[in-house]
Amino acid sequence: MSIIKDAGLVAENIYLMDTRQFGVSKSTAAFLYWDGERALIMDTGTSDNIDEILGFIDRLRIPPEKIIGVTGTHYHFDHMGGATRLWTVMEQKNSDFKIIVPEDMKYYLQNARLHIKGAGTTFGHFVGKMDPVKDDAYLVVEKDSDLPVDLGGDITLRLIETPGHTPDHCAPTFFKGGRAFFSFAGESCGCLYHMSEPVSSPTSMPPNFHFDSYMDSAKKVAALKPGAIGFCHYGVLDGSDAVQSYLENHLRDMNTFRGLVVESYGKNNSTRDVMEGTREFFKNTFDPLTKMPEKYMENLQLAIVYGLMVDLGFKEPKYENRSVPERAV
């Protein structure tokens, strides 16, 4: 088992890219498929992180005309928030470049005003911009089906439907000879903020977190038995046995975290009590060596607990309307 945190090659033709989001390294990852003939970007970070993505691609000396497009995990500002800006930049270099996403993700990306407004109240200027682009910038694809793009040889890519974190969430998963060798789980299977131990952190962002769907999605990824798994936050866990063990523990920890929220809220029906009651649990999901700004950590914990409180019916959603997804199958 190995935890990979450094940018670079992490699996066959798969590269980890550090977006340097929030002004720090090893916070949010994007990924790149590059086999020497064709490239595909997966997630972008925010619109302000595009230069990091393009800089990484430039260092690999990938010609713009070799880049098929960008696909991703979900519409949130810190993941596909830079997709439309990336397309605007790439359009000038490669007219065939596309944003390759399912219909629901396209809708959220094109109608992100309320999402950006709500995210800005927690994360301030770090959210960037999510401006809509023309319709033909997109190639709309089906979830759970091989993407209609040539990746060479017998390698295929499917956007595995994994709702729960958001209704549109997908886990781009690469198959070779029918075997899943790398799954970019996004936020369908927690976060990996530890540097050396496979300890998971919850990802229950408001307003669309749905606990039951989320748990089903994590089990769905586990059933693929991927050889390695990538996390938006942050890095790669390599080794099929390590992946399975991590996912089993994550499902357990999500139940524990949910129980702490319910217990803490029951004291005085207050967000303050929930923050106090979950602080130690949340803190322990981060490696002590991780250099995360204290204010960012507090804001992140608040967002995570608020998402669960909305799902439990303790709080009302703000800014965005809540969309309840179908459960993963």
C-alpha positions as CSV (number, residue, x, y, z in Angstrom):
1,M,0.0,0.0,0.0
2,S,1.2,3.5,-0.8
3,I,-0.2,6.9,-0.5
4,I,0.9,9.2,-3.3
5,K,0.8,13.0,-2.6
6,D,3.4,14.3,-5.1
7,A,2.3,15.5,-8.6
8,G,3.3,13.3,-11.4
9,L,2.7,9.8,-12.9
10,V,0.6,7.7,-10.4
11,A,-0.8,4.9,-12.6
12,E,-0.6,3.8,-16.2
13,N,-1.0,7.0,-18.2
14,I,-2.5,8.7,-15.2
15,Y,-1.0,11.9,-13.7
16,L,-1.8,13.7,-10.5
17,M,-1.9,17.5,-10.8
18,D,-1.8,19.8,-7.8
19,T,-4.1,22.8,-8.4
20,R,-2.5,24.7,-5.5
21,Q,-6.0,25.7,-4.5
22,F,-6.6,28.1,-1.5
23,G,-3.0,29.1,-2.0
24,V,-1.5,25.9,-0.6
25,S,-0.2,22.7,-2.1
26,K,-1.7,19.3,-1.7
27,S,-5.2,20.6,-1.0
28,T,-7.1,19.8,-4.2
29,A,-6.1,17.5,-7.0
30,A,-7.0,17.2,-10.7
31,F,-5.9,14.3,-12.9
32,L,-4.7,13.9,-16.4
33,Y,-4.7,11.0,-18.8
34,W,-1.7,11.1,-21.3
35,D,-0.4,8.2,-23.3
36,G,1.9,10.1,-25.6
37,E,-0.8,10.4,-28.3
38,R,-3.9,11.8,-26.6
39,A,-4.7,13.6,-23.3
40,L,-7.8,14.1,-21.2
41,I,-8.1,16.4,-18.2
42,M,-10.2,15.4,-15.2
43,D,-11.4,18.2,-12.9
44,T,-9.8,21.7,-13.1
45,G,-10.0,23.3,-9.7
46,T,-11.4,26.8,-9.8
47,S,-11.1,29.3,-12.7
48,D,-8.1,30.7,-10.9
49,N,-6.3,27.4,-10.9
50,I,-6.3,27.0,-14.7
51,D,-2.8,28.3,-15.1
52,E,-1.6,25.6,-12.8
53,I,-3.3,22.9,-15.0
54,L,-1.9,24.4,-18.2
55,G,1.5,24.8,-16.7
56,F,1.6,21.1,-15.7
57,I,0.5,20.1,-19.2
58,D,3.1,22.4,-20.8
59,R,5.9,20.8,-18.7
60,L,4.9,17.4,-20.1
61,R,5.2,19.1,-23.6
62,I,1.7,18.0,-24.6
63,P,0.6,19.8,-27.8
64,P,-2.8,21.5,-27.5
65,E,-4.2,19.6,-30.4
66,K,-3.6,16.3,-28.5
67,I,-5.9,17.3,-25.7
68,I,-9.4,15.8,-26.2
69,G,-11.1,17.8,-23.6
70,V,-12.0,18.0,-19.9
71,T,-14.3,15.7,-17.9
72,G,-14.8,15.6,-14.2
73,T,-16.4,14.6,-11.0
74,H,-19.0,17.2,-10.1
75,Y,-20.0,20.8,-10.6
76,H,-18.6,22.3,-7.3
77,F,-16.4,25.4,-7.7
78,D,-13.3,23.7,-6.4
79,H,-13.6,20.7,-8.8
80,M,-15.1,21.7,-12.2
81,G,-15.4,25.4,-11.4
82,G,-12.7,26.1,-14.0
83,A,-14.1,24.0,-16.8
84,T,-15.7,26.8,-18.8
85,R,-12.7,29.1,-18.5
86,L,-10.4,26.2,-19.5
87,W,-12.6,25.7,-22.6
88,T,-12.4,29.4,-23.4
89,V,-8.6,29.3,-23.3
90,M,-8.3,26.0,-25.2
91,E,-10.8,27.0,-27.9
92,Q,-8.1,29.3,-29.3
93,K,-5.6,26.5,-29.5
94,N,-7.7,23.4,-30.3
95,S,-11.2,23.9,-31.8
96,D,-12.1,20.2,-31.1
97,F,-11.6,20.6,-27.3
98,K,-14.8,19.7,-25.4
99,I,-16.2,19.8,-21.9
100,I,-17.3,16.1,-21.7
101,V,-19.9,15.7,-19.0
102,P,-23.4,14.2,-18.4
103,E,-26.5,16.3,-18.9
104,D,-27.0,17.1,-15.3
105,M,-23.4,18.2,-14.7
106,K,-23.7,20.5,-17.8
107,Y,-26.8,22.1,-16.3
108,Y,-25.1,22.8,-13.0
109,L,-22.0,24.2,-14.8
110,Q,-24.1,26.5,-17.0
111,N,-26.3,27.7,-14.1
112,A,-23.8,28.1,-11.2
113,R,-24.6,31.6,-10.0
114,L,-26.3,30.6,-6.7
115,H,-23.6,28.0,-6.1
116,I,-20.9,30.5,-6.4
117,K,-22.7,33.0,-4.2
118,G,-23.2,30.4,-1.5
119,A,-19.6,29.1,-1.7
120,G,-18.3,32.7,-1.5
121,T,-19.8,33.1,1.9
122,T,-17.6,30.3,3.3
123,F,-14.5,30.4,1.0
124,G,-14.4,34.1,-0.1
125,H,-12.4,35.1,-3.1
126,F,-11.0,31.5,-3.5
127,V,-14.2,30.4,-5.4
128,G,-13.3,32.0,-8.7
129,K,-15.9,32.5,-11.5
130,M,-18.1,30.0,-13.3
131,D,-19.4,31.8,-16.4
132,P,-21.6,29.8,-18.9
133,V,-20.3,29.1,-22.4
134,K,-22.0,28.3,-25.7
135,D,-23.8,25.0,-26.0
136,D,-21.5,23.4,-28.5
137,A,-18.6,23.7,-26.0
138,Y,-20.0,20.5,-24.5
139,L,-20.1,16.8,-25.5
140,V,-22.9,15.3,-23.4
141,V,-22.3,11.7,-22.5
142,E,-24.1,8.9,-20.6
143,K,-23.1,7.8,-17.1
144,D,-21.9,4.2,-16.5
145,S,-21.1,3.8,-20.2
146,D,-17.8,3.9,-22.1
147,L,-17.1,7.4,-23.2
148,P,-17.1,7.9,-27.0
149,V,-13.4,8.9,-27.0
150,D,-10.4,7.0,-28.3
151,L,-7.9,6.3,-25.4
152,G,-5.9,3.8,-27.4
153,G,-5.6,0.0,-27.1
154,D,-8.1,-1.6,-24.9
155,I,-8.4,1.3,-22.4
156,T,-11.8,2.7,-21.8
157,L,-13.2,5.3,-19.5
158,R,-16.6,5.4,-17.8
159,L,-18.1,8.2,-15.6
160,I,-19.4,6.0,-12.9
161,E,-22.6,7.4,-11.4
162,T,-22.0,8.2,-7.8
163,P,-24.5,10.6,-6.4
164,G,-24.7,11.6,-2.7
165,H,-22.1,14.3,-2.4
166,T,-23.9,16.1,-5.3
167,P,-26.7,14.8,-7.6
168,D,-24.4,14.9,-10.6
169,H,-21.4,13.3,-9.0
170,C,-19.4,10.8,-11.1
171,A,-16.2,8.8,-10.5
172,P,-14.2,8.7,-13.8
173,T,-12.9,5.2,-13.9
174,F,-10.4,3.7,-16.3
175,F,-10.6,0.1,-17.5
176,K,-8.1,-2.1,-19.3
177,G,-9.2,-5.5,-20.5
178,G,-12.4,-5.0,-18.5
179,R,-10.5,-4.4,-15.2
180,A,-10.8,-1.1,-13.3
181,F,-7.2,0.0,-12.8
182,F,-7.8,3.6,-11.7
183,S,-10.9,5.3,-10.3
184,F,-10.9,9.1,-9.7
185,A,-13.4,8.9,-6.9
186,G,-13.7,12.6,-6.5
187,E,-15.7,13.1,-3.3
188,S,-17.8,9.9,-3.5
189,C,-15.4,8.1,-1.0
190,G,-14.3,10.7,1.4
191,C,-11.1,12.8,1.4
192,L,-7.5,11.7,2.2
193,Y,-5.9,14.5,4.1
194,H,-3.4,12.2,5.9
195,M,0.1,12.0,4.4
196,S,1.0,8.4,5.4
197,E,-2.1,6.7,6.9
198,P,-5.3,5.8,4.9
199,V,-7.6,7.8,7.3
200,S,-10.7,9.3,5.6
201,S,-12.4,12.6,6.1
202,P,-16.2,13.2,5.5
203,T,-17.4,15.2,2.4
204,S,-21.0,16.1,3.4
205,M,-21.2,19.5,1.7
206,P,-24.5,21.4,1.7
207,P,-27.1,21.7,0.3
208,N,-27.2,18.5,-1.8
209,F,-25.5,16.0,0.4
210,H,-27.6,12.8,0.7
211,F,-26.3,10.3,3.2
212,D,-28.0,7.1,1.9
213,S,-27.1,7.8,-1.8
214,Y,-23.5,8.7,-0.7
215,M,-23.1,5.4,1.2
216,D,-24.5,3.4,-1.8
217,S,-22.0,5.2,-4.1
218,A,-19.0,4.4,-2.0
219,K,-20.1,0.7,-2.0
220,K,-20.5,0.9,-5.8
221,V,-16.9,2.2,-6.2
222,A,-15.7,-0.6,-3.9
223,A,-17.5,-3.2,-6.0
224,L,-15.4,-2.1,-9.0
225,K,-12.3,-3.2,-7.1
226,P,-10.0,-0.6,-8.6
227,G,-6.3,-1.1,-8.4
228,A,-5.8,2.5,-7.3
229,I,-8.1,5.3,-6.3
230,G,-7.7,9.1,-6.6
231,F,-9.1,11.8,-4.3
232,C,-10.0,15.4,-5.1
233,H,-8.7,16.1,-1.6
234,Y,-5.9,14.8,-1.9
235,G,-3.8,12.3,-3.7
236,V,-3.9,8.6,-4.6
237,L,-4.2,5.4,-2.7
238,D,-2.4,2.6,-4.6
239,G,-3.1,-1.1,-4.2
240,S,-6.5,-2.9,-4.5
241,D,-6.4,-4.4,-1.0
242,A,-5.6,-1.0,0.5
243,V,-8.4,0.5,-1.4
244,Q,-10.9,-2.0,-0.2
245,S,-9.8,-1.6,3.4
246,Y,-9.9,2.1,3.2
247,L,-13.5,2.1,1.8
248,E,-14.7,-0.3,4.5
249,N,-13.3,2.0,7.2
250,H,-14.7,5.1,5.5
251,L,-18.2,3.6,5.5
252,R,-17.8,2.9,9.2
253,D,-16.4,6.4,9.9
254,M,-19.3,8.1,8.0
255,N,-21.8,6.4,10.3
256,T,-19.8,7.5,13.3
257,F,-19.7,11.1,12.1
258,R,-23.4,11.1,11.4
259,G,-24.1,9.8,14.9
260,L,-21.9,12.5,16.4
261,V,-23.9,15.2,14.6
262,V,-27.2,13.7,15.7
263,E,-26.0,13.4,19.3
264,S,-24.5,16.9,19.5
265,Y,-27.4,18.6,17.9
266,G,-29.8,16.9,20.3
267,K,-28.2,18.8,23.2
268,N,-29.5,22.3,22.4
269,N,-30.4,22.1,18.7
270,S,-27.5,24.4,17.9
271,T,-24.8,24.4,15.3
272,R,-22.3,25.5,17.9
273,D,-22.9,22.2,19.8
274,V,-22.4,20.2,16.6
275,M,-19.1,22.0,15.9
276,E,-17.9,21.2,19.4
277,G,-19.2,17.7,19.3
278,T,-17.4,16.9,16.0
279,R,-14.2,18.9,16.4
280,E,-12.0,16.1,17.7
281,F,-13.3,13.6,15.1
282,F,-12.8,16.1,12.3
283,K,-9.3,17.2,13.5
284,N,-8.2,13.6,13.6
285,T,-9.0,13.1,9.9
286,F,-6.1,15.5,9.1
287,D,-2.4,14.6,9.3
288,P,-0.7,16.8,11.9
289,L,1.9,17.7,9.3
290,T,-0.7,19.1,7.0
291,K,-0.2,22.9,6.8
292,M,-3.9,23.9,6.5
293,P,-4.7,27.5,7.6
294,E,-6.7,27.4,10.8
295,K,-9.5,29.6,9.5
296,Y,-9.9,27.4,6.4
297,M,-10.1,24.3,8.6
298,E,-12.8,25.9,10.7
299,N,-14.8,26.9,7.6
300,L,-14.5,23.5,6.1
301,Q,-15.7,21.8,9.3
302,L,-18.7,24.2,9.4
303,A,-19.6,23.4,5.8
304,I,-19.3,19.6,6.4
305,V,-21.5,19.5,9.5
306,Y,-24.0,21.9,8.0
307,G,-24.4,19.6,5.0
308,L,-25.3,16.7,7.2
309,M,-27.6,18.9,9.3
310,V,-29.5,19.8,6.1
311,D,-29.8,16.2,5.1
312,L,-31.1,15.3,8.6
313,G,-33.7,18.0,8.4
314,F,-32.1,20.1,11.2
315,K,-31.3,23.1,9.0
316,E,-32.7,24.6,5.8
317,P,-30.5,24.9,2.7
318,K,-29.2,28.4,1.8
319,Y,-28.7,29.9,-1.7
320,E,-29.0,26.8,-3.8
321,N,-32.2,24.7,-3.8
322,R,-31.7,21.1,-2.5
323,S,-31.9,18.4,-5.2
324,V,-32.2,14.9,-3.8
325,P,-30.5,12.3,-6.2
326,E,-31.5,8.8,-7.0
327,R,-29.5,6.3,-5.0
328,A,-26.6,4.6,-6.8
329,V,-27.2,1.2,-8.2
